[in-house]
């Protein structure tokens, strides 16, 4: 087994089968306590170039891209080793990321089915052929595009790594410093599969310099990025000179659209969780609630009481309802957005905000906030907050609800709450979002696609489209003729 040697609390890069301890040394913080829990090295251009070279050499000089049996064996074993170390990984993520342990276990639980579905695609993703005239054939084959660059987010470091391997690409992971110890544990788990050739998976812990190098490098034809819409736009510009393929999972402003026939007592616990899971630091966070006027008073009252009673605290304490944000700077950023919304006329239903007294003041805690607004163009409606802040609006008709739901530049997901099946379909067909749930939230399956409309992304994760970001299609024409009479 290849392990991160020396110590368990110092994170390194992984290049061509070796742990590399180069770059600026930094500290990683437990956001629940504010304590230093380890160190890591932040890589830049040099480390990224080395990783890209290793991935390119492996792609060119081994049979990884064509050996389906090997890829299937590696991925199935990879799923097994992740399963065996799932609890260890979840505990590390909760400690370093601040999300509740149960939520970290939820994230880690996505890894195994994701890998196993990707493994199934190895044997089922193929081209086609046709004889389009006597003795004249077209053959369509699908080939791995080459080195894949994958940038994973700090809010879900474990869930988005594997698709490129199934396609036959070699991979360079750019992983964030905020989850450096989690990154290294993930890489250690991957590297423990002995059949995995050196250079197939390389990992750099880094930030902007590393990411820019990955995106601009001519030997990396495809980029998979999960993060903010603004960063996604910037990366597409940077990759334009090389005509890169991009798969982008970007921001969201998920609305809950609640009609008057909704079972409110069943709905509001889900709305609450959609706000507090990952402390609102999730692209599908339920950050908007659109309520029919006939039930607005009831929803305001009951939801306010629920949010006021959310117990915020240490990620490893099972008695808590919500963990910490990733760091203090994000606490300050979110609170500034909330105060700006209030100053511009938002009505405070639950103020929430930072915890500034007692032991919890050492952590990056932010209590849930509920604001009511009348204007869909308000910044608190239009901008992704990425924190536990919920904006409430009131509507009267289906048409008005749809217009409110579609009023932002985002279109990642939406929730429709009603007991009327016809209404649910009427509304869903006009809401501009890649995923829509009826009377639920955040139900995802690897067999079905996930991705955004509008400025919420490009391409799709999961489902039958899962490998498209990493595949080139080649058309071969053969005109052999026919046997003469």
N, C-alpha and C positions, 0 to 999 in steps of 0.2 A: 504494500500500500504506500502511495506517495502522500506524505503528510507535511504540513507546515511545521518544520522542525524548530527547535530551540524552545519555543514557548507557545502557549495557547492564546496569549493575549497580545500578540504582535502580528499584524496582518501584512502579507507580502503579495507581490504579483506572482503570476504563474505563466511562464513562457517556455514553450517547447519541452514540457515535462519537468521543469525545474522551478523551484521557488526563488524569486529574485528580490533582493532586499535593497532596492535603489530608489532614490527620490527623496523628497522632503519628508522628514519624520513629523507626524502629527498625532494628536490624541483623539480617541473616540470616547464619547460621553454617554452615560446612561441618562436619558432625558427625564426619567422618573425621579432621579435623585440629584442630578447635576454632577455626579461623581465621575472621575476618569476611570474607565474600565479597561483601557488598553491603548495601544499605539498602532500606527500603520504608516506605510510609506506612500506618499502621493506621487504617482508617476506622471510623466508628461510626454513630450514629443519623442524623446529617445526610446523610452520603454515601449511606447505604442508602436514605433517603427520596428522594433525587434519582434514584437508580437505578430505584427502583420507579416513580416518576412517568414517567421516560423510557420504561420498558417498557410502562406502561399507555397512554400517549399513542400509542405505536407500534401497540399492539394495536388500539386503537380507530380510528385515523386512517389506517391503511394496509391493503392487501389481503393482508398476510402470512398471516393466519389462513385465508383462502379460496383463495389462489393456490397450488395444488399444483405447478404447473409451476415457479414460482419457488423453492419450498422444495426441490423435487427437484434443481434446478440448483445451488442453494447447497450442499446437503449432498454431492452428488457431487463438486463442486469442493473442498469442505472436506476430503473424504477424500484427494483428490489432494495438496493442499498439506501436510496432516499427513504423508503418505507421503514427500514430498520433503524434509521437515525432521525426519524421525523420528530420525535419529542425533543431530542437534543437541538435540532435546528429551530424548532418553535421557541424554545426557551431562550436561545441566543437572539432571535429576532425580537422577541418581546423585551428583552433586557436592553438591547441596543437601539431599537426603533421606538419603543414607548407604547406600542399597541398592546392591548390586553393579551395575556397568554392564550386565552381561548380563541381570540382573533388570529394570533400568530399560528395556532394549530390549524385554524380554518385555512389560512394562506398556504401552509405547508401541505395540507391535504390535497390541494389542487395539483401538486407537482406530479404525483404518481399517475393519476388518470391522464394528465396531459402528456406525459412521456409515453404511456402505453398506447394512447390514441395515435401519437406521432409514429410510434413503431409500426402500428397497423398500416399506416400510409406507405411505408417502405415497400410493401408487397402489393399494394393496390393502386399506386400512382404510376400510370404508364401511358404511353401514347396511343396511336391508332394507325391503321393502314387501310388503304382502299385501292382497288383496281378501277381507275376512272375511265379506262378504255382498254380494249383488248391488248394485253401485254404491257400495259403502262400503269405504273404503281406510284402512289405517294405514301411515304412512311413518315410519320410524325413521332419524334422522340423527345423526351424531356430530360434535360441535363442540369446538374447542379451548376449554379452560376459562378461559383468560385469561393473567395473568402467573404464571409458574412460578418459585418460589424453589428453588434447588438449592444445597445445602451439600455441598461436596466435602471429603474427608479428606486430611490431609497424607501418609498412607501410600500413596495412589494418586491423585494429583491429576489425572491425564490421562484416566482411563478412564470417567468417569461423567457426561458433560456433555450429550449430544446428543439424547436421546429427546424432550425437550420441544419442540425445534425441528421435528421431524418431525410432531408433533401439531398444529402451528400456533400454539403458545404463543409469547409473548415471554418472555424469561428474565432473571432476576437471579441471578448466581453469587455465593455467599459462599465465598471461598477463604481458606485458613489462612496465617498469617504465616510458619510454618516453611518453606513452599515458595513464598515470595513471588516469587522470580525465575522459578521454573518456571511459576507462575500467569500472570505477565506474558507469558512466551514463548507459552504456550498461547493467551492472549487475542490476542496479536499475530498468531499463525497464523490464528485465526478471523477477525480483522478484515481479513486480507489478501484475503479473498474479496470482490471489488468489488460483486458482486450482492447481498450481505447488507445490508439496509436498516439505517440507524442506529437504535439503540434496541431492536433485536431481541435482542441479547446485551449485557448489562451485567455488569461484574465489580467486586466490592468485596473488597479484602483486609481481613479483620477477624476479630474473635473474638466474645465473648459479646454485646456491645452490638449489633453488626451483625446477628448471628443472631436475637436476640430481636426486633429491629425487623422483620426479614423475616417471622418466624413470626407476629407479632401484627398485622401490617398488614392492614387490611380489603381492600386491593386486590390481595392475593396469595392466591388461593383454594387453591393446591396447593403442597405442600412435599415435596421429595425430599431426604432426609438420609441420609448414610452416616457411621456413627460408633458410639459406645458405646451399649449398651442403656439405661444410666441417663440419658444425655442425650436419647435418643429418647423415653423416657417423659416427661421434663420438657417437651420440645417439644410433645408431644401435649396436655399440660395447658395450655400457654400458648396453643395454637391452638384450644382447645375452644370458646371464646366465639364464634369465627367459623366453627365447624364446618368446619374445614379438611380437605381431602383430604391424606392423608399416605402417602408411600411411604418405608419405612424399611428400610435394610440395616444390621443391627446386629451385636452381638457373636456370637462362636461359641466352642465348645470341641470342635473336630473330633476324634473318636476314630478310631484305627486298630484295627479288631477283627481279630486275627490268630489263625486256626485252625491246628491242628497239621499239616494237609496243605499249608500255604503253602510256597512256594519262598522261604525266608528270605533267601537271598543276592540274590534279585531284589527282595524287599520292603524290606529295610532301607535301601538307598540312597534309595528314595522317601520312607520315613519321615524319614530325615535331612533331605532337601531340604524336606519339608513343615514342618519346624521352623525351618530356617535361611533359607529364602526370605524376603526383606524383613526379615530378622533377627527373625522371629517376630511382626512387626507387621502382621498380615494377618488379616482376619476368619475366613479358612478355615485358618489355621495348624493343623498337626497337633499339638495340644498334649496329647493323651492317647493312650496306647497300651495296649490291653487284650489280653493275651496268654494263650493256653491254657496250663494248667499243664504239659503234656507238653513244651512247647518253651520254657518260661519261662527256664530256665538258659541255653540257647543264645542266646536273644534278648538277655537281660541282658548277656552277655559280648560278643557281636558289636556290639550297638548302643553299648555303653559305649565300646568301642575306636574306633568310627567318630566319635562325638561328641568324644572326647578329641583326635582328630586333625584336627578342623575348623580350618582356618587362617582366622583372623579378621584383617581389615585394611582398608586403604583401598579404597573402592568402585571406583576407577579402575584398580586393579591386578588383572589377569586371573588372577594366581596365587592369589588369595584365594578361600575358599569361602563366606565370610559377611562382610557389611559392618558398618556402624555402626548403632546405634539413632539415633533422631531427635535426642536431646539427653541431656545428663548427668542431668537431673532424672528422666528415664524410666529410665536405668540404675539410679539410686538407688532408684526405686520398685520395679522388678523385683527387685532384690537384697533389699530389705526383705521382699517377699512370699516369696522363697525361704528366707530365714533364719527367717521366722516358721513356714513349713511344717516346717523341720528341727526347730525348737524344739518343735513340736507332735507330733513323732514320725515324720516322713517319713524314709525311709532314703535316704542319699546314695549314688547310683551314680556320678554324675559331678557334681562341685560347680560347675564353671564359675565364672561371676561376672565382675565388672569387671576390666579390665586396669589396674593401678595403677602399673606401672613402665615405664620406657623411653618411647620416642617415642609409642607407641600410647596412653599414659596421657592424652595431650592430646585424644584422640578419645572418642566415646561408645560404646566397645566393651564387649560383654558376651559372654563365652564360653558355649557351650551347657551347659545343666544337665539332668540326668536324676535324678528322684526316684522312689522306689517308695513307694506308699501302700496301706493296707488298707481305708481307709474312704472310700466315695464321697462322703461329706458333708464331707470335708476341704476347707478353703478353696482349696487349690492345685488341687483338682479342680473345685470349684464356680465359682470366679472366673476371669474372662478375664484372663490375665497380660499379654498383648500384648508378648511378648518370647520369646527362645529357651529356654523352659523346658518340659520334657516330663514328664508324670506317668504312671508305669507301674502298672498293676493286673493281677492274675492272676485268671482265671476257670476254671471247670471245665465248664460246660454252655452250650449255646446260649442258654437262658433267662437264665442269670446274665449272659452277655455283653450281651444286649439290655437287661437291667435296669441294668447299669453304663453302657451307652451313653446311656440315656435319663434318667440320674439327675440331670442338671443342668437349669437353666431354659433352656438354649440348644438350638437345633435347626437350625443352618445347614447342616451337611454332616457326612458320615461316610464311612469307607472300610472295606470288608469284604474281607478277604484269605482266599481259599480256592480250591482247585481243584475244589470240588464245586459245580456250577451250581445244583442244587436248594437246597443250603444257602444260597448267596448270596441267592437270592430269598426263602427263608424268613426270613432275618435282615433283609433290606432292607425287607420289607413291614411289619416291626414297629419298626424304628428310626425315631424321630421326628426327621426331618431333611429339609430341602428338596432337597438333592442328595446322592446316594449313589454312590460309585465302587466298582467291583469291581476289585481288584488294581491300583489306581491312585489318583491324587490330583490335584485342581485341573485337570481337563479340562473346559473350558467352551466352549460354542458359542452364538453370538448367536441362532441359530434356536430355542434351547430356554431355558426359564425358569430363573432363579436367584433364590433367596430363602429365607427361614427359617421354620421352625415355631417355636411357642412365643415366647420372648422374643428371638428372633433377627431379628425384623422384621415388617413389614406390607407386603403387595404383592409384586410380582415385577419384577425386572429382566430384560431380554432376552426373546426368544421372542414368541409371539403376544400375550402380556399386556403387552408393553413400553410401550405408549402409554396404558394404562388410567389411570395416575395423572394424566394431563393432558387427559382427555376427559370431556365431558358428553354425555349421550344425551337427545335430544329426540324425543318422540312427537307426530306431527302426524296428525290425523284429518280425512279429507275424505269427505264423503257427497254425492257428485255426483248420485246416482241413476242410472237407466238410461233409455235411449231408449224412449219409449212405443210401443205397438203401434198 
